[in-house]
Every structure is written in C-alpha cells, then in structure tokens.
Amino acid sequence: MSEPRFLETPQGRALAYHMTPGEGPCIVFLGGLKSDMEGTKAVHLEEWARAQGRAFLRFDYSGHGQSSGTFEEGSIGDWHLDTLAAVTALVRGPLLPVGSSMGGWQALLLARARPELLAGLITIAAAPDFTEDGWWAGFTDAQKARIEAEGHVELPSDYMEPYVVTRRMVEDGRQHLVMRTPLELPFPVRMLQGTADTAVRTQTATALLEHATGPDLQLLLVKDADHRFSDGPCLGLIERAIEDVLAAGDA
C-alpha cells in the first residue's frame, strides 16, 4: 500500500490523504467519528473508483488516522474546516461526497457551505447533530455536571474503545447543527441506512429525509444491515448509489 501524502491546512494541521486521479466528479469519502481512511468502505470505494477510471479522494481528519493532532483536541467545526481545506486544495471541478456516520454530518455541512461544488451527495448512516441530539440529550445529570466541571466524560461504544467527549466538542457542535434550520440540497441525494444499526437509529434517517429539501432525495432502508454497512451487499449498494447519482446528474 502506498504511503499517504500530506496537506497542510490554513489552520496549520497536517492531513494525510490518498488521491486517485480520474474523471470527475471526484468521489470524496468522508469517514466517521474516530474512523480513518483505511476502513473497509474507503479502501473498497477507492479500488472501485480506480477500476471505473474515476477520481477519488480519501483523507483523515485531524486527530484521526495518520493526520496530526489528537481526537480529544478536535470538534465538528475543526473537521468541517479540514474537509473544506481538502476539497479546496485537492479537487478540481465538481465533487461527490460520500459521508459515513459523522461523515454524513460533514457532507451536509459541506453542502451547506459550498453547494456549488457538489454534483450530488450520498450518506451512509448519517448522524447529523449527534453531539446535541445523541450525546447531550442522552447524558445523565451526573454526566452533564461532570463535563461542565471536568471538561470531559467517557462514553462506551459498540464499535471501538470508549469515546472521550469534551465540553468543547459539545459546545462547538451546537454551532454546526443542520437539523434546526432549512437544509437545501439542490442536487441528487441518496441516503443509505441499515435497520439493525445500533449507533444511528432509522428515525434519524427518516427525520433527515423529511427535513431536507431538494429536487431528488431518496432514502434506502436496508433490513438487518448494521452501522458498519460494509459487507459485500452493502458495498454493492453504495456503488449503485454513486452510479445512480452520477447518472441523475447527467440526465
């Protein structure tokens, strides 16, 4: 496997990335919280895009994978700025973000900030506003008191070691909510969601579909698929969603 290249952002962070040249729109994979660009979906889609002759970008947010910084230092806003820096510096022409979990929130923030860049959008178990509607809303009074007093709290995870949730993550998340104000997505959008997902509920996906507006929004619920959404059939569904968005954009 080739070594990543590094991009220095305007904020002074070093982002590790792999860029595959090819035809556009460039597919940009946006990973989940504490995930990295070596995950199954990112690597599979890169290989698929290369076989199709399509441009593809995968990268690590700061505090993730091989990029600089630590996870505990980061926030939704930092990772949004990382995303903006990566697509601005590395992508020429239109792009198609594929956002998984927290990366789905990042894709929506990108769409809100730079809609003119997007040829479409794909989410996989998108988790918009989870710092507020998931973490903060689910905290006990004791956890809220601890995060206010000590600046952090640990939360268990079904998929990795416990999360360290900082007060800054929660407070910064409130500055980047997308489900409280109009969310216009003026391009083809495909949302994928597994019904056996224990990290992001099906209700979150349906709420996003109902909240967003646009000319071509579709949600696909996949019975018994979990949050990873990375077995063979699920990977095939992601490929078909990409093809569908690109075909809709050409129509």
Backbone bond lengths (Angstrom), bond angles and torsions (degrees), N, CA, C in turn:
res aa  C-N    CA-C-N  psi(-1)  N-CA   C-N-CA  omega(-1)  CA-C   N-CA-C  phi
1 M - - - 1.458 - - 1.520 109.37 -
2 S 1.298 117.17 135.84 1.449 121.20 -177.77 1.523 111.13 -71.11
3 E 1.327 114.87 154.46 1.451 120.59 177.52 1.528 109.94 -76.61
4 P 1.319 117.53 146.59 1.462 118.85 179.61 1.520 111.64 -72.57
5 R 1.306 115.04 158.21 1.443 121.59 168.48 1.528 107.49 -95.27
6 F 1.329 116.07 168.50 1.467 119.45 -177.28 1.520 110.42 -128.72
7 L 1.320 114.57 139.06 1.449 122.67 176.97 1.523 108.54 -115.30
8 E 1.323 116.78 128.20 1.464 120.21 173.99 1.518 108.46 -89.29
9 T 1.307 116.08 125.09 1.465 120.80 -177.03 1.531 110.07 -85.74
10 P 1.321 117.54 165.61 1.471 119.95 175.73 1.526 112.80 -58.64
11 Q 1.335 117.27 -22.47 1.465 121.52 179.17 1.528 112.23 -86.57
12 G 1.353 116.89 0.11 1.453 120.92 178.20 1.512 114.78 85.79
13 R 1.331 117.31 14.03 1.459 120.33 178.01 1.525 109.64 -93.89
14 A 1.331 116.14 148.20 1.462 121.75 179.98 1.519 108.96 -104.46
15 L 1.340 116.48 113.79 1.458 121.80 -177.81 1.520 110.38 -101.86
16 A 1.329 115.97 125.32 1.465 121.06 174.96 1.522 108.73 -79.57
17 Y 1.337 116.45 139.53 1.461 118.84 -178.77 1.522 111.52 -152.91
18 H 1.321 115.04 160.79 1.462 123.89 169.37 1.522 107.09 -126.57
19 M 1.314 116.35 127.65 1.470 122.00 179.73 1.513 108.88 -119.44
20 T 1.324 116.58 124.23 1.452 122.62 176.75 1.523 108.82 -105.53
21 P 1.327 118.54 118.26 1.471 118.92 179.82 1.525 110.99 -71.03
22 G 1.307 115.50 157.81 1.461 120.80 178.62 1.506 110.59 163.69
23 E 1.323 115.51 -170.83 1.455 120.69 178.62 1.527 110.74 -71.26
24 G 1.315 115.03 151.53 1.455 120.77 176.72 1.520 111.25 -94.18
25 P 1.319 116.54 175.42 1.461 127.53 -3.31 1.538 112.24 -62.05
26 C 1.327 115.20 145.62 1.462 120.50 179.57 1.523 109.29 -73.27
27 I 1.325 116.14 127.71 1.457 121.54 175.96 1.529 107.66 -82.06
28 V 1.324 116.85 125.06 1.467 122.33 -177.74 1.519 108.72 -117.75
29 F 1.340 116.58 115.05 1.458 119.77 -179.68 1.521 109.81 -87.90
30 L 1.330 115.92 127.09 1.458 122.82 178.97 1.527 108.19 -114.26
31 G 1.318 115.74 110.10 1.452 120.80 -173.11 1.513 113.88 -78.61
32 G 1.316 114.53 176.03 1.447 121.59 -177.10 1.514 113.42 -89.41
33 L 1.312 115.40 -179.90 1.452 122.72 -179.35 1.523 110.33 -63.07
34 K 1.323 116.11 126.33 1.468 124.10 -179.58 1.519 112.78 62.70
35 S 1.316 117.45 13.23 1.456 121.23 172.81 1.527 108.02 -91.60
36 D 1.318 116.89 177.65 1.459 118.98 177.78 1.520 109.44 -146.32
37 M 1.327 115.79 176.46 1.458 120.55 -172.80 1.523 113.33 -77.66
38 E 1.337 117.53 1.93 1.457 120.58 175.92 1.526 111.46 -96.29
39 G 1.304 117.71 7.55 1.450 121.22 179.33 1.516 112.78 -67.94
40 T 1.331 115.51 163.95 1.465 121.51 -174.79 1.525 112.35 -56.75
41 K 1.333 117.27 -48.23 1.469 119.76 -176.47 1.524 111.38 -64.59
42 A 1.328 117.07 -44.72 1.465 120.42 -177.28 1.517 111.50 -62.34
43 V 1.323 116.66 -47.00 1.463 120.25 -177.15 1.529 110.86 -70.03
44 H 1.325 116.64 -40.83 1.464 119.60 178.65 1.522 111.33 -61.84
45 L 1.314 116.35 -46.14 1.464 119.15 -177.99 1.522 111.56 -67.57
46 E 1.318 117.11 -32.31 1.466 119.41 175.42 1.531 110.16 -62.69
47 E 1.338 116.51 -45.84 1.470 119.99 179.31 1.522 110.68 -64.12
48 W 1.323 116.79 -39.94 1.465 120.83 178.42 1.527 110.53 -64.18
49 A 1.327 116.93 -45.26 1.459 120.58 -179.97 1.522 111.09 -63.13
50 R 1.314 117.37 -40.59 1.473 120.94 178.99 1.527 109.85 -61.58
51 A 1.327 116.83 -42.78 1.463 120.18 178.74 1.519 111.89 -64.57
52 Q 1.334 116.33 -28.41 1.464 121.51 179.04 1.527 112.36 -86.96
53 G 1.337 117.03 -5.89 1.454 120.85 -176.69 1.515 113.37 73.60
54 R 1.354 116.47 26.37 1.458 120.77 -176.82 1.523 111.49 -105.21
55 A 1.320 115.55 145.91 1.456 121.01 176.27 1.529 109.98 -67.57
56 F 1.334 115.30 142.84 1.468 120.22 -176.78 1.521 109.43 -148.61
57 L 1.329 115.84 136.59 1.461 122.01 177.62 1.515 109.47 -128.62
58 R 1.323 115.32 130.50 1.468 120.80 168.87 1.531 107.28 -130.20
59 F 1.313 116.84 144.54 1.461 120.43 -178.02 1.521 109.92 -152.60
60 D 1.311 115.29 165.28 1.461 121.78 176.01 1.522 109.19 -103.36
61 Y 1.336 115.95 129.62 1.459 118.86 170.32 1.528 109.05 -61.67
62 S 1.321 116.86 161.36 1.460 119.89 172.96 1.531 109.33 -59.61
63 G 1.336 115.02 142.26 1.458 119.66 -177.32 1.515 114.05 77.39
64 H 1.317 117.27 6.60 1.460 123.56 178.83 1.531 109.21 -126.39
65 G 1.319 116.23 146.66 1.454 120.44 172.59 1.519 113.36 52.08
66 Q 1.340 115.51 -126.18 1.463 121.18 -174.75 1.526 113.37 -98.01
67 S 1.333 117.29 4.21 1.456 120.07 178.19 1.528 110.94 -78.94
68 S 1.329 116.07 165.40 1.457 121.23 -177.59 1.524 111.27 -72.86
69 G 1.332 114.71 163.44 1.451 120.60 176.30 1.519 113.04 89.74
70 T 1.329 115.32 174.62 1.462 122.08 177.19 1.519 109.53 -117.61
71 F 1.315 115.60 153.32 1.459 120.46 -178.96 1.528 111.19 -57.62
72 E 1.318 116.67 -42.44 1.466 120.57 -174.98 1.532 112.09 -64.87
73 E 1.326 117.81 -20.84 1.465 120.84 178.71 1.527 112.27 -80.55
74 G 1.333 117.00 -16.47 1.449 120.80 -168.21 1.513 114.27 -91.06
75 S 1.344 113.72 177.76 1.464 121.44 179.95 1.520 108.57 -160.81
76 I 1.309 115.92 169.20 1.461 121.45 178.68 1.530 110.21 -56.54
77 G 1.322 116.81 -42.99 1.455 120.42 -179.55 1.518 112.93 -64.99
78 D 1.340 117.08 -38.69 1.464 120.37 176.69 1.530 110.42 -61.79
79 W 1.324 115.56 -44.38 1.465 119.20 -176.77 1.527 111.08 -72.44
80 H 1.317 116.39 -27.36 1.466 119.97 172.17 1.531 110.30 -65.45
81 L 1.321 116.88 -44.61 1.462 120.11 177.59 1.528 110.87 -64.36
82 D 1.332 117.39 -36.87 1.466 120.48 175.05 1.530 110.63 -59.68
83 T 1.337 115.82 -44.96 1.464 120.49 -179.62 1.517 110.91 -62.50
84 L 1.320 116.71 -46.36 1.460 120.49 178.30 1.521 110.83 -59.95
85 A 1.324 117.25 -42.85 1.466 120.44 -179.85 1.522 111.10 -63.37
86 A 1.336 116.84 -42.40 1.465 120.37 -177.55 1.518 111.52 -65.52
87 V 1.322 117.86 -48.23 1.468 119.15 -176.47 1.523 111.14 -71.77
88 T 1.331 117.40 -31.85 1.458 120.05 179.61 1.521 111.33 -69.31
89 A 1.324 116.44 -42.05 1.462 120.35 -175.44 1.525 113.40 -82.98
90 L 1.330 117.56 -30.48 1.456 120.19 -167.69 1.517 115.27 -108.84
91 V 1.331 117.98 -18.52 1.463 120.91 -174.93 1.522 109.92 -109.80
92 R 1.320 115.81 131.73 1.456 121.71 173.90 1.523 108.18 -110.11
93 G 1.308 116.53 125.12 1.456 119.53 -179.32 1.508 111.64 89.94
94 P 1.342 116.70 -169.46 1.467 121.06 -175.42 1.521 112.65 -67.92
95 L 1.310 115.49 159.02 1.465 120.23 -179.23 1.517 109.98 -136.91
96 L 1.330 114.36 159.71 1.461 122.55 178.57 1.520 108.11 -127.28
97 P 1.341 118.23 97.22 1.457 119.68 178.02 1.520 111.86 -73.06
98 V 1.338 115.01 139.34 1.462 122.96 173.55 1.519 105.78 -119.98
99 G 1.327 116.77 103.07 1.451 121.19 -172.26 1.515 112.55 -106.13
100 S 1.331 116.11 126.79 1.460 122.15 -178.87 1.518 110.57 -107.69
101 S 1.333 117.57 123.99 1.456 124.04 176.83 1.533 110.28 57.91
102 M 1.354 118.56 -116.46 1.452 119.44 175.94 1.527 110.74 -58.36
103 G 1.338 117.03 -30.73 1.456 120.27 175.89 1.517 112.90 -63.65
104 G 1.336 117.02 -24.58 1.455 119.91 173.29 1.517 110.98 -66.50
105 W 1.334 116.78 -41.92 1.464 120.67 174.03 1.525 110.04 -60.94
106 Q 1.340 115.82 -43.58 1.465 119.23 178.95 1.531 111.28 -62.32
107 A 1.317 117.40 -38.21 1.470 120.10 178.31 1.524 110.55 -64.05
108 L 1.329 116.90 -38.87 1.461 120.75 178.78 1.526 111.17 -68.33
109 L 1.332 117.50 -38.16 1.462 120.75 175.36 1.520 110.79 -64.32
110 L 1.329 116.57 -39.95 1.460 120.49 176.79 1.518 110.49 -63.17
111 A 1.326 116.21 -42.09 1.466 120.26 179.43 1.521 111.18 -63.84
112 R 1.321 116.74 -36.47 1.461 120.21 179.03 1.527 111.45 -72.14
113 A 1.336 116.40 -36.88 1.464 120.20 -176.75 1.523 113.09 -79.93
114 R 1.339 116.58 -39.74 1.458 120.27 -173.91 1.528 111.12 -136.75
115 P 1.321 118.66 60.63 1.468 120.72 -175.66 1.523 112.99 -60.85
116 E 1.331 117.03 -27.57 1.462 120.05 -178.20 1.523 113.12 -67.49
117 L 1.337 117.23 -16.07 1.461 120.54 -179.52 1.524 112.54 -84.33
118 L 1.329 117.31 -20.67 1.457 120.69 -168.28 1.521 112.94 -91.62
119 A 1.340 115.22 132.23 1.458 121.69 172.00 1.521 110.79 -89.73
120 G 1.310 116.94 -12.50 1.450 123.56 -178.73 1.507 108.52 170.82
121 L 1.334 116.32 -173.81 1.461 120.07 -177.29 1.518 108.84 -156.11
122 I 1.343 115.59 139.77 1.463 121.63 176.98 1.517 108.15 -130.27
123 T 1.333 116.58 132.62 1.453 120.69 174.45 1.526 109.79 -119.81
124 I 1.314 114.69 147.58 1.461 122.70 177.22 1.522 106.73 -126.31
125 A 1.327 117.38 110.13 1.472 121.39 -177.63 1.520 110.53 50.48
126 A 1.333 116.09 50.10 1.462 120.64 -177.29 1.526 110.94 -59.43
127 A 1.333 114.78 141.87 1.464 120.42 -177.26 1.528 110.90 -125.01
128 P 1.342 117.88 60.97 1.458 118.93 -179.87 1.525 111.68 -65.57
129 D 1.332 115.72 140.38 1.466 123.05 173.16 1.528 113.28 62.97
130 F 1.339 118.33 23.47 1.460 118.67 -173.24 1.527 112.58 -68.75
131 T 1.328 118.86 -24.72 1.460 118.86 178.56 1.522 111.43 -62.79
132 E 1.341 115.80 -31.50 1.462 120.79 179.94 1.525 112.16 -93.46
133 D 1.342 116.21 -50.62 1.466 120.23 -173.22 1.520 113.02 -83.68
134 G 1.328 116.85 -19.78 1.454 120.88 177.02 1.516 111.57 -101.69
135 W 1.330 115.99 -65.08 1.456 119.96 -177.35 1.525 112.63 -65.48
136 W 1.336 117.00 -67.06 1.469 119.54 -171.98 1.529 111.62 -61.47
137 A 1.318 116.74 -43.11 1.464 119.73 -179.43 1.521 111.86 -63.83
138 G 1.341 116.69 -27.78 1.452 120.44 -178.37 1.513 114.72 -93.08
139 F 1.326 117.68 -7.21 1.455 120.44 -179.98 1.529 110.45 -67.27
140 T 1.329 115.29 142.53 1.457 120.37 169.45 1.529 108.53 -75.57
141 D 1.303 115.75 166.92 1.466 118.97 176.02 1.524 110.85 -58.69
142 A 1.334 116.55 -36.67 1.462 120.23 179.73 1.533 110.89 -66.02
143 Q 1.339 116.91 -40.96 1.461 119.72 178.45 1.524 111.48 -66.51
144 K 1.331 117.16 -40.12 1.466 120.30 177.60 1.523 110.65 -62.91
145 A 1.325 116.46 -41.21 1.461 119.99 178.99 1.522 110.54 -65.58
146 R 1.342 116.25 -38.05 1.465 119.24 -178.46 1.523 111.12 -68.89
147 I 1.337 117.34 -42.50 1.459 118.84 -178.63 1.530 110.73 -67.50
148 E 1.321 117.01 -31.77 1.455 120.04 176.53 1.527 110.81 -71.31
149 A 1.326 116.74 -39.61 1.465 120.71 -175.66 1.523 113.01 -82.40
150 E 1.334 116.71 -42.13 1.456 120.97 -174.05 1.524 113.90 -104.24
151 G 1.350 116.63 -13.71 1.459 119.82 176.24 1.505 114.83 88.67
152 H 1.341 117.95 -1.03 1.463 119.14 178.41 1.519 110.11 -163.64
153 V 1.339 113.87 163.41 1.456 121.17 174.44 1.522 106.98 -151.22
154 E 1.324 117.81 150.98 1.460 121.64 178.68 1.520 109.89 -99.96
155 L 1.339 115.22 137.88 1.458 121.47 177.51 1.520 109.37 -122.23
156 P 1.337 118.76 138.59 1.466 120.71 177.33 1.522 110.92 -71.03
157 S 1.317 116.21 156.36 1.463 122.21 177.71 1.517 109.44 -132.81
158 D 1.338 115.81 144.50 1.466 120.55 176.56 1.517 111.55 -77.14
159 Y 1.342 118.19 -13.60 1.457 120.41 -168.55 1.524 114.05 -120.07
160 M 1.348 119.26 -9.63 1.453 120.72 -178.62 1.521 108.12 -163.94
161 E 1.352 116.59 -171.70 1.454 120.39 177.95 1.522 109.94 -63.18
162 P 1.331 117.32 163.25 1.472 119.52 -177.05 1.537 112.29 -55.89
163 Y 1.324 115.24 147.82 1.459 121.10 172.93 1.529 109.14 -79.31
164 V 1.317 116.24 138.75 1.454 120.63 165.56 1.521 106.38 -96.65
165 V 1.327 116.17 109.79 1.463 121.51 -178.61 1.521 107.92 -98.80
166 T 1.326 116.42 120.51 1.454 120.10 -179.08 1.526 111.00 -96.86
167 R 1.319 114.87 159.17 1.463 119.80 176.24 1.534 110.01 -60.55
168 R 1.323 116.79 -36.80 1.468 119.63 179.49 1.522 111.11 -62.97
169 M 1.351 117.88 -39.61 1.463 120.17 178.66 1.521 110.88 -59.28
170 V 1.327 116.10 -43.33 1.467 120.01 -178.46 1.523 109.95 -68.33
171 E 1.318 117.03 -47.99 1.462 120.15 -176.81 1.522 111.41 -66.64
172 D 1.323 117.26 -40.29 1.464 120.55 177.79 1.526 110.63 -67.41
173 G 1.332 117.11 -37.75 1.454 120.35 178.39 1.518 111.79 -56.76
174 R 1.322 116.66 -35.06 1.473 120.64 -179.68 1.522 111.81 -65.42
175 Q 1.319 117.20 -21.07 1.463 120.57 178.93 1.527 111.87 -85.34
176 H 1.330 117.23 -4.52 1.467 120.45 -174.59 1.529 112.71 -130.26
177 L 1.325 117.07 25.04 1.459 120.88 179.19 1.526 110.28 -69.11
178 V 1.323 116.67 142.34 1.470 120.74 -178.64 1.519 113.25 -117.58
179 M 1.335 117.07 -5.39 1.461 119.89 -175.70 1.535 112.49 -100.82
180 R 1.335 117.27 3.88 1.465 120.42 -179.16 1.520 112.79 -102.82
181 T 1.307 116.93 -16.32 1.460 122.06 -177.54 1.527 108.32 -129.03
182 P 1.336 118.20 163.45 1.463 120.26 -178.50 1.537 112.19 -53.46
183 L 1.330 115.25 139.99 1.463 121.84 -178.78 1.524 107.93 -127.83
184 E 1.318 115.86 94.86 1.460 121.71 -178.34 1.531 109.18 -91.19
185 L 1.318 115.67 126.28 1.470 122.30 179.29 1.531 107.42 -122.85
186 P 1.335 116.98 87.72 1.470 121.08 -170.39 1.523 114.26 -85.77
187 F 1.321 116.65 47.94 1.459 122.86 -177.92 1.527 107.60 -160.55
188 P 1.326 119.22 169.52 1.465 119.94 179.20 1.530 111.59 -62.99
189 V 1.320 116.02 133.90 1.463 122.47 -179.47 1.524 109.07 -130.58
190 R 1.330 116.31 131.76 1.456 121.85 174.91 1.524 108.36 -124.78
191 M 1.327 116.06 123.89 1.456 122.55 179.96 1.527 108.53 -111.21
192 L 1.321 116.93 129.46 1.459 122.62 179.69 1.522 108.93 -115.17
193 Q 1.328 116.39 136.85 1.464 120.52 -176.63 1.521 110.42 -150.43
194 G 1.325 116.84 130.57 1.453 121.77 176.06 1.521 111.43 -88.23
195 T 1.324 117.02 141.62 1.464 119.90 -178.79 1.530 112.35 -78.40
196 A 1.337 118.38 -16.31 1.462 121.55 178.46 1.529 111.74 -98.53
197 D 1.319 117.23 15.39 1.461 122.96 179.36 1.530 108.77 -71.11
198 T 1.337 116.74 120.15 1.461 120.33 179.27 1.528 112.35 -95.75
199 A 1.336 117.29 -5.99 1.466 120.97 179.66 1.522 111.68 -97.12
200 V 1.329 117.34 -36.79 1.469 122.54 177.91 1.525 107.44 -126.72
201 R 1.306 116.42 121.17 1.464 120.52 -176.12 1.531 111.09 -76.30
202 T 1.325 114.56 153.34 1.462 119.49 175.22 1.522 111.19 -57.95
203 Q 1.329 116.38 -32.86 1.471 119.76 179.35 1.526 111.81 -62.24
204 T 1.318 117.08 -29.62 1.465 120.09 177.47 1.519 109.89 -65.62
205 A 1.333 116.50 -42.34 1.462 120.66 179.56 1.522 111.57 -65.30
206 T 1.322 117.01 -43.32 1.468 119.20 -179.86 1.525 111.10 -68.60
207 A 1.335 117.00 -34.32 1.460 119.76 177.46 1.525 111.05 -65.31
208 L 1.331 116.35 -39.48 1.464 120.18 177.80 1.523 110.47 -64.61
209 L 1.321 116.55 -43.31 1.465 120.11 178.48 1.525 110.82 -60.41
210 E 1.317 116.94 -42.12 1.466 120.55 -178.97 1.525 111.69 -70.87
211 H 1.328 116.50 -33.83 1.466 120.10 -175.45 1.526 112.78 -77.73
212 A 1.324 117.08 -43.20 1.464 120.62 -176.43 1.527 110.48 -71.44
213 T 1.324 115.08 153.36 1.455 120.66 175.60 1.520 109.06 -125.33
214 G 1.319 116.27 148.65 1.453 121.65 -179.71 1.510 110.39 169.69
215 P 1.333 116.67 170.22 1.452 120.41 -174.41 1.522 114.70 -79.85
216 D 1.346 117.99 -16.00 1.463 119.62 -172.15 1.522 109.67 -154.30
217 L 1.330 116.33 77.71 1.464 122.68 179.77 1.518 109.41 -113.16
218 Q 1.339 116.73 127.79 1.455 121.10 179.06 1.528 109.86 -135.23
219 L 1.330 115.87 142.98 1.458 123.32 176.05 1.520 108.95 -119.08
220 L 1.332 116.67 128.46 1.460 122.43 175.82 1.519 108.99 -111.84
221 L 1.336 116.84 116.45 1.456 122.57 174.46 1.524 109.14 -93.58
222 V 1.318 115.90 129.83 1.462 121.36 -176.93 1.523 108.65 -113.93
223 K 1.329 115.99 112.12 1.460 120.65 -175.74 1.520 110.61 -62.85
224 D 1.336 115.54 131.25 1.462 126.10 174.85 1.524 114.30 72.79
225 A 1.333 119.58 1.18 1.466 120.27 174.92 1.526 108.81 -75.18
226 D 1.357 116.24 141.04 1.458 119.70 -178.28 1.530 110.82 -99.73
227 H 1.322 116.16 -170.59 1.460 120.49 -173.28 1.526 112.65 -66.70
228 R 1.316 116.16 -29.40 1.468 117.75 -178.54 1.527 111.49 -65.63
229 F 1.319 116.53 -37.60 1.469 121.99 177.59 1.531 110.33 48.96
230 S 1.341 116.09 46.69 1.460 118.41 -171.91 1.521 114.00 -133.44
231 D 1.352 117.37 15.32 1.464 116.84 172.76 1.530 108.56 -80.60
232 G 1.325 116.03 176.50 1.456 120.03 -174.81 1.517 114.81 -54.94
233 P 1.334 118.93 -51.78 1.464 119.60 179.27 1.523 113.23 -60.28
234 C 1.346 117.29 -39.65 1.464 119.51 -179.53 1.528 110.98 -67.80
235 L 1.324 117.56 -40.01 1.458 119.89 177.08 1.525 110.47 -62.17
236 G 1.321 116.21 -38.08 1.462 119.68 176.21 1.520 111.93 -63.25
237 L 1.326 116.96 -37.16 1.470 120.37 177.92 1.527 111.22 -65.60
238 I 1.333 116.97 -37.45 1.469 119.65 177.08 1.526 110.13 -64.66
239 E 1.324 116.24 -43.51 1.474 119.61 177.87 1.523 110.60 -58.00
240 R 1.330 116.06 -45.07 1.468 119.37 -178.09 1.530 111.55 -67.99
241 A 1.322 116.16 -33.26 1.461 118.95 176.64 1.523 110.73 -64.65
242 I 1.333 116.91 -40.95 1.465 120.66 176.69 1.522 110.16 -61.72
243 E 1.312 116.56 -47.99 1.459 120.67 -179.98 1.535 110.77 -60.17
244 D 1.333 115.91 -40.06 1.464 120.46 -178.85 1.533 110.96 -64.79
245 V 1.331 116.66 -44.92 1.458 119.94 179.04 1.521 111.36 -63.55
246 L 1.325 116.36 -43.56 1.464 119.11 -179.64 1.522 111.47 -64.96
247 A 1.341 116.20 -39.27 1.474 119.48 178.07 1.524 111.22 -67.08
248 A 1.337 116.51 -39.03 1.467 120.00 178.51 1.517 110.71 -64.72
249 G 1.324 115.94 -36.97 1.452 119.85 179.63 1.515 112.80 -68.56
250 D 1.345 116.55 -28.66 1.468 121.67 179.47 1.512 112.54 -82.31
251 A 1.344 116.26 -17.50 1.468 119.88 -174.55 1.520 111.88 -68.24
